[in-house]
Amino acid sequence: MTDHGIMFAGAILGFGIALGGAAIGACVGDAVAGNAFLGGIARQPEAQGRMLPWLFAVIGLVEGMYFVTFGLGFVLLSQAR
């Protein structure tokens, strides 16, 4: 295996690890947001309509960071060639 092949294999391995970490982080972030939402609903059921847009905004930002990691990984992976 050439030096280029070893570097490319390391880049792919790093990309997989980064993507896996980002996925776990997104799952944890979504769970924390959902927990806070359900806790707020349990305390004030009449405020559900005001809290629901905030829940979707937070989940959208958390998932957006996952896709940023995904895109950045492909950019860095293309530079390893």
Backbone as CSV, one residue per row, in Angstrom:
resi,resn,N_x,N_y,N_z,CA_x,CA_y,CA_z,C_x,C_y,C_z
1,MET,0.853,-1.172,0.000,0.000,0.000,0.000,0.901,1.238,0.000
2,THR,0.544,2.193,-0.821,1.364,3.398,-0.921,1.037,4.364,0.211
3,ASP,1.854,5.397,0.327,1.595,6.418,1.343,0.269,7.120,1.100
4,HIS,-0.056,7.284,-0.175,-1.328,7.926,-0.506,-2.504,7.060,-0.050
5,GLY,-2.405,5.758,-0.239,-3.474,4.848,0.180,-3.650,4.822,1.681
6,ILE,-2.542,4.876,2.411,-2.616,4.904,3.874,-3.256,6.198,4.351
7,MET,-2.888,7.313,3.712,-3.476,8.598,4.099,-4.984,8.618,3.801
8,PHE,-5.362,8.054,2.665,-6.779,8.028,2.307,-7.566,7.119,3.241
9,ALA,-6.985,5.983,3.623,-7.654,5.079,4.561,-7.820,5.745,5.928
10,GLY,-6.814,6.483,6.366,-6.928,7.218,7.632,-7.980,8.304,7.564
11,ALA,-8.083,8.966,6.405,-9.103,10.008,6.240,-10.505,9.410,6.283
12,ILE,-10.692,8.263,5.660,-11.997,7.612,5.682,-12.345,7.154,7.097
13,LEU,-11.353,6.610,7.805,-11.582,6.187,9.189,-11.948,7.377,10.078
14,GLY,-11.223,8.487,9.928,-11.536,9.691,10.699,-12.912,10.249,10.368
15,PHE,-13.282,10.172,9.091,-14.601,10.635,8.673,-15.697,9.797,9.316
16,GLY,-15.500,8.496,9.364,-16.488,7.612,9.991,-16.616,7.863,11.479
17,ILE,-15.493,8.073,12.148,-15.529,8.348,13.591,-16.206,9.687,13.869
18,ALA,-15.881,10.697,13.070,-16.495,12.023,13.260,-17.994,11.969,12.994
19,LEU,-18.387,11.236,11.966,-19.809,11.133,11.643,-20.565,10.366,12.718
20,GLY,-19.944,9.326,13.247,-20.576,8.576,14.334,-20.725,9.422,15.591
21,GLY,-19.703,10.201,15.919,-19.792,11.090,17.080,-20.844,12.166,16.901
22,ALA,-20.941,12.689,15.681,-21.956,13.708,15.410,-23.362,13.122,15.502
23,ALA,-23.527,11.886,15.051,-24.841,11.239,15.133,-25.241,10.998,16.584
24,ILE,-24.291,10.547,17.393,-24.586,10.333,18.818,-24.915,11.664,19.487
25,GLY,-24.164,12.703,19.160,-24.440,14.023,19.728,-25.804,14.558,19.326
26,ALA,-26.197,14.327,18.071,-27.517,14.775,17.615,-28.625,14.013,18.337
27,CYS,-28.418,12.728,18.564,-29.423,11.936,19.295,-29.571,12.434,20.724
28,VAL,-28.455,12.703,21.365,-28.500,13.200,22.745,-29.151,14.580,22.788
29,GLY,-28.809,15.434,21.838,-29.398,16.774,21.803,-30.898,16.745,21.578
30,ASP,-31.336,15.868,20.674,-32.776,15.731,20.442,-33.484,15.195,21.680
31,ALA,-32.847,14.263,22.369,-33.453,13.697,23.581,-33.556,14.742,24.687
32,VAL,-32.530,15.572,24.838,-32.570,16.618,25.863,-33.660,17.639,25.538
33,ALA,-33.768,18.014,24.260,-34.811,18.966,23.863,-36.202,18.381,24.081
34,GLY,-36.380,17.118,23.718,-37.676,16.468,23.944,-38.006,16.342,25.414
35,ASN,-37.009,16.045,26.229,-37.219,15.953,27.673,-37.645,17.302,28.252
36,ALA,-36.981,18.361,27.832,-37.350,19.687,28.324,-38.756,20.071,27.860
37,PHE,-39.097,19.706,26.632,-40.429,19.996,26.109,-41.501,19.264,26.909
38,LEU,-41.292,17.966,27.145,-42.283,17.197,27.900,-42.365,17.655,29.354
39,GLY,-41.224,18.057,29.930,-41.253,18.597,31.290,-42.019,19.910,31.364
40,GLY,-41.861,20.739,30.339,-42.609,21.991,30.298,-44.095,21.777,30.116
41,ILE,-44.450,20.792,29.292,-45.869,20.470,29.084,-46.479,19.929,30.379
42,ALA,-45.712,19.136,31.123,-46.230,18.572,32.375,-46.484,19.673,33.400
43,ARG,-45.658,20.709,33.362,-45.835,21.797,34.335,-46.934,22.769,33.919
44,GLN,-46.984,23.084,32.612,-47.981,24.032,32.106,-48.567,23.509,30.804
45,PRO,-49.603,22.718,30.876,-50.170,22.138,29.644,-50.716,23.196,28.676
46,GLU,-51.151,24.314,29.198,-51.721,25.346,28.314,-50.654,26.057,27.489
47,ALA,-49.375,25.884,27.816,-48.290,26.550,27.088,-47.737,25.694,25.951
48,GLN,-48.384,24.587,25.633,-47.877,23.686,24.603,-47.755,24.385,23.250
49,GLY,-48.719,25.181,22.909,-48.693,25.884,21.624,-47.543,26.862,21.498
50,ARG,-47.121,27.456,22.602,-46.001,28.389,22.570,-44.649,27.678,22.610
51,MET,-44.609,26.460,23.150,-43.339,25.736,23.263,-43.017,24.895,22.040
52,LEU,-44.022,24.473,21.289,-43.797,23.578,20.161,-42.898,24.190,19.081
53,PRO,-43.066,25.462,18.689,-42.131,26.027,17.697,-40.690,26.068,18.191
54,TRP,-40.498,26.294,19.483,-39.136,26.293,20.037,-38.529,24.904,19.979
55,LEU,-39.340,23.890,20.222,-38.843,22.511,20.125,-38.365,22.220,18.710
56,PHE,-39.155,22.577,17.719,-38.757,22.312,16.335,-37.539,23.140,15.934
57,ALA,-37.420,24.351,16.449,-36.255,25.172,16.143,-34.983,24.558,16.728
58,VAL,-35.060,24.099,17.957,-33.885,23.497,18.597,-33.507,22.191,17.895
59,ILE,-34.486,21.367,17.584,-34.186,20.109,16.892,-33.618,20.391,15.505
60,GLY,-34.131,21.399,14.833,-33.581,21.768,13.529,-32.136,22.224,13.612
61,LEU,-31.797,22.999,14.638,-30.408,23.435,14.806,-29.488,22.263,15.139
62,VAL,-29.952,21.368,15.983,-29.141,20.198,16.345,-28.897,19.321,15.115
63,GLU,-29.938,19.056,14.349,-29.775,18.233,13.150,-28.970,18.980,12.093
64,GLY,-29.068,20.302,12.059,-28.264,21.088,11.129,-26.775,20.930,11.397
65,MET,-26.408,20.854,12.666,-24.995,20.658,12.993,-24.508,19.286,12.536
66,TYR,-25.387,18.289,12.553,-25.002,16.972,12.033,-24.705,17.069,10.539
67,PHE,-25.555,17.765,9.801,-25.339,17.868,8.364,-24.137,18.738,8.033
68,VAL,-23.817,19.711,8.881,-22.594,20.483,8.694,-21.380,19.577,8.856
69,THR,-21.404,18.704,9.857,-20.320,17.741,10.045,-20.225,16.808,8.845
70,PHE,-21.353,16.372,8.339,-21.393,15.496,7.169,-20.753,16.174,5.957
71,GLY,-21.153,17.414,5.698,-20.596,18.153,4.562,-19.128,18.474,4.739
72,LEU,-18.738,18.885,5.935,-17.340,19.198,6.199,-16.471,17.952,6.064
73,GLY,-16.999,16.806,6.456,-16.260,15.561,6.297,-15.989,15.254,4.841
74,PHE,-16.968,15.473,3.979,-16.743,15.232,2.558,-15.766,16.230,1.956
75,VAL,-15.797,17.462,2.428,-14.833,18.445,1.939,-13.415,18.046,2.328
76,LEU,-13.234,17.664,3.586,-11.907,17.245,4.038,-11.482,15.937,3.381
77,LEU,-12.440,15.050,3.139,-12.127,13.789,2.478,-11.696,14.011,1.033
78,SER,-12.288,14.982,0.364,-11.898,15.267,-1.023,-10.506,15.898,-1.083
79,GLN,-10.080,16.560,-0.028,-8.738,17.143,-0.011,-7.674,16.105,0.284
80,ALA,-8.064,14.938,0.805,-7.095,13.891,1.136,-6.657,13.113,-0.107
81,ARG,-7.326,13.300,-1.200,-6.962,12.578,-2.420,-5.749,13.150,-2.974
